[in-house]
Amino acid sequence: MTNKKNLSERDIVTQYIIPALKKADWNIETQVREEVSFTDGRIFVKGNKTVRGSRKQADIILYYKPNIPIAIIEAKDNNHSLGSGIQQGMKYAEILDIPVVFSSNGDGFLEHDRSGMTSHPERELHLDSFPTPYELWQKYKKFKGIETTEQEYVSSFDYFLDGSGRKPRYYQQIAINRSVEAISRGQRRILLVMATGTGKTYTAFQIIYRLWKSRTKKRILFLADRNALINQTKRGDFRHFRDKMTLIRKKVIDKAFEIYLALYQGLTNYNEDSDAYREFSPNFFDLVVIDECHRGSAAEDSAWRSILEYFSNATHIGLTATPKETSQVSNIEYFGNPIYTYSLKQGIDDGFLAPYKVIRVGINVDLEGWRPEEGFLDIHGNIVEDRIYNTKDYDRNLVIDERTKKVANKITEYLHKTNSLDKTIVFCVDIEHAERMRHALANENPEEVHKSWKYVMRITGDDDEGKRELDNFINPEETYPVIATTSKLMTTGIDAQTCKLIVLDSNIASMTEFKQIIGRGTRINEEYGKQYFTIMDFRNVTELFADPNFDGDPVQVRKVSIEDEFTEEDINSGNDEPVSDPETGEEIDFEDENISESPDSTTDTEDEEVTTGGGGIIGDPPPEPKVKVYVAGVDVSILNERVQHLDINGKLITQSLKEYTKNGLLQKFRTLEYFLTMWNQTVKKRTIIEELEQQGIILENLMGEVKKDIDLFDLICHVAWDKPALTRRERANSVKKRDYFTRYGEKARAVLMALLDKYASDGIENIEDLSILKVEPLNTFGTLTEIVGAFGGKNNYLKAIQELEEEIYKVAA
């Protein structure tokens, strides 16, 4: 009989846990998933390259039905106690929103019940007593507050499966299940907060599909405020609704469909008697989904709210990456607290969103201000007002020609160092600034512009040619346009999968707008080499990263008085709508039902009231835009430049990278002696480097600040203990001067000399992998088998490599 103590964890699963599940009537094919990786592994940026960290993986997840997980089992080998996996399982259960956790070493099970169904949360079970699917489903229902047969029917209704194998990610699954369950219980308003790039539209599709297919909700209205959002939705996940879906255009209403996509400005005429949505009866829709709900529905007097009030008997679901909470407007006041939040930090930590690095560029006239000399004339010959100008003035009131050129030059310099065809968005102060920046970038890149005049384009709401190129910009398969200069049009709802550089040359004070802009770069597309992105900041906008509100939980700010408090039956109905974009103040173009940008924005206020498309005025008219002053002949130079990376907690490193790395190394290795012992005892030095990377210490990012050709061993000793550093070439030459190679045959000596040269050029990690023998010049010595044979076999070859490394590090740092 096999000694259970000698079995591996995998053996315990196969020989004990799976049979126990079968005996308890679990369908192994459809209800049991083993070794479930539910994250992709965080991406760490190493110079211009990336490496993924480890994935979070549950040993076994049990499902009542596909995408409805009800229990986790963490397995250990029999040398561990019965409950040694329970804490790891609890951690995963909390992340995955699962009520029951089991730990097993093959002797039985320890169960932890989070549902509250039993008075004692934990109990031990015999191998033959594992709960059935029905028993665990009862605990799931208790955990989720599912009480009636109707609630159970809706909550357990099937997901949409298209046969492609696509499944929701764990956080999408949680958002979908919580929303459907809440609606089954009668909740009327729901808020989902999910970071840009995490698949809000796919999540919305699955929610709508399950409610629609179960006939819980028969007619659904999906609202957005930009054509790009609606078109992406229609072409994307919602295409599966086929002939049951229609897109409302030009305010033409056809009541023969069940799924409706619409721009809110396509349903309103700003005249209560002729609003297009009033052609529907108030009870026509029983579900309204509001995409990017922070942009309009938060304001009581917005056009969104008049539509939502009209369809007040329907369930309302708000989707946003950035819930808006100010003293004037509140998503939480309307929708309630988020039913689920998945933040940018979580997305980056899980490896579903791209991390970023920040390049802060300090220009002299920005840091010091600029004051014209007495009698200084602008380009039109007018005297420039004598005062100190700063970044609040630049490109809004005062245009310094040399500053625009310097910014364009810096962007171009960066792209030439990385890849001139990397998709780039440059956010400018207004449309006029975006046009000047387009012109300056075109002149900085004459060769690229000669290849295609679309290399750099202004994509703003007032320019039809630019807007027509928006789809090409966001299409990974299209090369052009490469650089898009914009003001507000591309801040939200643009699925720019391959955008690798975001340039900030605009004064952005709104946290909501800042989050949306950063979201343009967070999508990952590994097929096209997009694993991270860079933010180039000319206006210190990235200081907003340090604000606790950047990635914290939304908190309601607006105070609701007794007078303006409302209930679901009595929603405050403001009839006067501002017809500007509620986030940016941009004027709405009613002719094509899209948003256009005002050419010369002169105010930073988000709630500026503007004249309506019909000529009427809402409130006071905006002030006349100031005439910009244009100057040239100003000395403009870059005073400093700083690169900032993310730490292991997802926050920008504010101290110097060298100091941050030193502190991390000293936490890992208490003394130099301890480090040297660990280094010498570790067979593969790459293991130490990978362990450091998992803790957010990326040594390669520091290489640019020291000698680039020094060994990682020397870099660690130099940074942590201030030891003098030898270059790899110096170490290699020191080895060659000894008679170390004489113990080997001629061919083996030649191979070791070649490996030593490889070390000198590329580093120690490269010579530790057998695959190095397949690349030049090593492959000239024969096949892998022939080369290893020169050493007397694989074990002798690996021993020779270990001895070579010992020789390399004989010279003390």
Secondary structure, DSSP 8 states (H G I E B T S, - for coil): ---GGG--HHHHIIIIIHHHHHHTT--TTTTEEEEEE-S---EEEETTEEEE----EEEEEEEEETTEEEEEEEE--TTS-TTTTHHHHHHHHHHHT-SEEEEESSSEEEEEE-SS-SSSSEEEEEGGG---HHHHHHHHHHHHT--SHHHHHHHT------SS-----HHHHHHHHHHHHHHHTT--EEEEEE-TTS-HHHHHHHHHHHHHHTTS---EEEEESSHHHHHHHHHTGGGGGGGGEEE--TT---TT-SEEEEEGGGT--S-TTT-GGGGS-TTS-SEEEETTGGGTTTSTTSHHHHHHHHTTTSEEEEEESS--B-SS-BHHHHH-S-SEEE-HHHHHHHTSS--EEEEEEEEHHHHS-B---TT-B-TTS-B---S-B-TTTBTTTEEEHHHHHHHHHHHHHHHHHS-TTSEEEEE-SSHHHHHHHHHHHHHH-HHHHHH-TTSEEE--TT-HHHHHTHHHHH-TT-----EEEESSTTSSS---TTEEEEEE-S----HHHHHHHHGGG---BGGGTBS-EEEEESSSGGGGGGSTTSSS-----S---TTT---SSS---------B-TTT--BEETTTTEE---SS-----SS---B-TTS-B-SS--------EEE------EEEEEEE-B-TTS-B--S-HHHHHHHHHHHH-SSHHHHHHHHHH-S-HHHHHHHHHHTT--GGGGGGGS-TTB-HHHHHHHHHH-----BHHHHHHHHHTSSGGGGS-HHHHHHHHHHHHHHHHH-HHHHTSGGGGGSTTGGGG--HHHHHHTTTSHHHHHHHHHHHHHHHTTS--
